[in-house]
Amino acid sequence: MQFSSHSVERLVESLTRLPGIGRKSAQRLAFHLLRTSREEALGLAEAIRAVKEQVHTCTVCGNFTEDDPCLICRDPKRPRDVICVVEQPMDVLAIEASGGFRGQYHVLRGALNPLENTGPDDIRARELVDRVKQGGVAEVILATNPNPPGEATAHFLMELLRPLGARVSRIARGIPVGGDLEYADQATLARALEGRKGMDETS
């Protein structure tokens, strides 16, 4: 279906590039924006512009932030001897919402996946090793997703971290195998963090 307005067609096409948005959903969103006030629509456009211009990567943990280091990294109330390693910034949000962890984070920005040509140099593994080498880290919790890429990444990181002296643990199996952290409920995430095991204790 082609619209009589090239601008509407362009908006629909742009919206279909968002994850989980098909053409019908994109059409509904486009017509919602047409019906809403000019101020509200331009406010959305300004919010998008602001995150693209002002949000960047924390040089310490790899999370999204406007300040560097981010709020979590520089919070004096959070212990610095435990680092929770996750794949994506969305996983930080999920764990924070669970209330089951109050330490530091390290965001890999991916997982090992040969099918997608994602190798060791494509994730922030070396940065993690450098953080642990600086000292003061007693435990590294590997909270990668319980799917094949996440498991492969966890074992790869365990081998890198094993010689450095810090305890390396893995979140418990409260997270369904094949699932993603960002979709787990808060109670399940909290139990998974509480029930974590040392990587050498897991089968």
N, C-alpha and C positions, 0 to 999 in steps of 0.2 A: 504493500500500500504506500503510495506516495502522497504527501501532504501538499496542499496548495501553497504553503509557505515553506520556502527553502530554509528559513531559520528554525522552524519547528522540526523539519526533517533532520537538520544538523544536530539539534538538541537530542532527538530520539536516538540517532546513531551514536552520539557521544555517551548517552546513558546506558546503551546496551554493552558498552565496554566495561561497565562496573561488574564486579563478581556477583553472580546470582540474579542478575537483571536481564530477563529476556525482552524481546521486542514489545510484547503486550504490556509488561510492567513498565518499560521505558515510556510507552505511550501514555500510560496512566500518570506517571510522574510528570511528564511534559505538560499534560493538560492541567495537572494540579498547579504547576508553576505559572501557567497562563492565567489561571483563575485567581491566584493569590495576589496580594498587593505588591506594588512595585517595590516598596521598602523591604518586605519579607524576602522577595526573590533576590533583590540585590544584596540583602544581608547574607544570604546563602552564598552568593558569588564572592562576596568579600571574605567570608569565613574560609572558603576554599583557597582564595588567593593568599590569605594570611598564613595558612599552614604550609603552603608550598614555599613561601618566602622566609618564614620565621622559624619553622621547625626543622631541626637537623639531628644528627646522631651524636649522642653522648660519647666522648672520646674514652671514657672509662668503661662503661658497661655496654654500650651499643644500643641503648634504648632511644626512643624519640624524645627530644627535649627542645626547649627554647633557650635554656641556660646550660652552660657547660662548666663543670659536671652537672648532671641532672639533680633534681630534688632528692631522689632516693640515695644517690651516691654521696651527697654531701650532708645527709641527715645525721647529726651527731648521736641520735638516740638509737640508730640501727647498728647492731654488731657488725664488725668488719671481718670477722674470722670465719664466716660461713658465706659461700657464694652459691647461689642457685642458678644453674645453667639452663636456659630455655632456647627454643628455636627462633621465636618471633616476638616482637613487642606486644602483640595481643596476648601472649602467654603470661607476660608480666601482669597485665591487667587482671587476668583470670586468677592468678595466684594471690595477688593483693586483695581481690574481692573475697577470697576464701578466708582470709585472716589467719592462715596457718603458717605464715613465714614472715619474719621481720628482719632478715639479713640483707645481703647485697645480691645483685643479679649480674648475670653475663648473658647477653643476647647474641646468639650465633649468627642470626640473619639467614638461617637455612639449615639444611641437614644433608648428609651425604646421600646422593642419589644418582648412580651412574646413568639411569634412564633419562634423567634430565641434565646430564653432564655437569652435575654438581659434585666437585671433588674437595679435598682438604683445603685447597687454597681459596675456595669460594665461601668458606665459613670462617668465623672469627675464632678459630682454634688457637692460632699462634698468640693472639692477644690474651686469651685465657691462660695459656702457659706462662706468659710474661707476668701476668698479675700474681699467679701463685708463686713464681720465682722471687717476686719482691718480698715475700715473707709475710707472716702474720695470718695466713689462711690455714685454719685447722681442718675444714671440711669443704668439699665441693659436692653439691647435690646435682646429679644429672637428671634434669626434668625434661628431657626431650620426649617427643610423642611416642607412645607405645605401638608404633607401626614399624615396618622393616627399615625405612630410612632413619627413623629415630633411634631404633635399637642399634643399627650399624654405627651411627654417630656416637652413641653412648659408649660402645666398646672401643671405638677409635680414640675417644677422649680419655678413657680409662688407661689405655696403654701409654698415652702421652703424659698423663698426670702421675701414674704409679711411682716413677722414680723420684718425685718431688717431695714426698713425705706427708702430704695432706691426705686425710681420709677421703676416699671417693665413694659416694653412695648413690643409689638409684631410687627414685620414687617407687612406692609400693604399687601392687597391681590393682588398686582400687580404680584406676583408670582403665576403661575397656581396651583390650588389645585392638589396634587398628584405629583408635579414636584420636582426637586432637584435644589438647588441654583447654583451648578456648571455648570448647563446647561442653566441658565437664561442669557439673554443678559444684557449688562452693564447698559443701560438706564432703563430697568425694575427694576434691583436691586437698582439703585439709587433712583427711585421713591418709591420703597417699603420701603427703609430706611427713606426717607423724610416723608412719610405718615404713619409712625408707630403710634400705639395707645397704651395707657396704657392697661394692661391686664384686668383691671376692666371695661374698656370701650368697650371691644369686647364681642360679643355675644357667 
